[in-house]
Amino acid sequence: MDYTSADLFPANEADLNHHREGGDSKTYYMTDNLTRMVLNPDVTVRARGVMEKCSFCVQRIQEGKLTAKKEGRKLMDSDVRSACQTACPTGAITFGDMNNKKGDLGKKLDMPVNYMVLEEVDTRPAVTYTAKINNRNEEWDA
């Protein structure tokens, strides 16, 4: 089902002021503006099978920035938690400021098992990965 944009094409628009002759007008599910207002405007919903690039929960980042600004302080790593970080039961996802070397993320990034995709061509992606190691060095756990 296409929850958000089925009515964007003129053929699918529901004319709520006009009733058809010889029967009642038919409005399809989620195609009128009043019904669409129940959707969360901060979350993009795509049609089934359509994938969207991660925005790192930009709405949560903005909320964290506003909260820090209202309190008159800098944004801290713990102020913003992405949806995937909140939902991850193992704590494998860490979200934060890569420039803050004293924060939780900064400590994890200093580990030698982290890598970035296409790092050799000097890209600066926002995502880093941690390699899985079976024979661990216990000094890295500190």
Secondary structure by P-SEA (a helix, b strand, c coil): ccccccccccccccccccccccbbbbbcccccccccccccccccccccccccccccaaaaaaaaaaaaaaaccccccccccccccccccccccccccccccccaaaaaaaccccccccccccccccbbbbbbbccccccccc
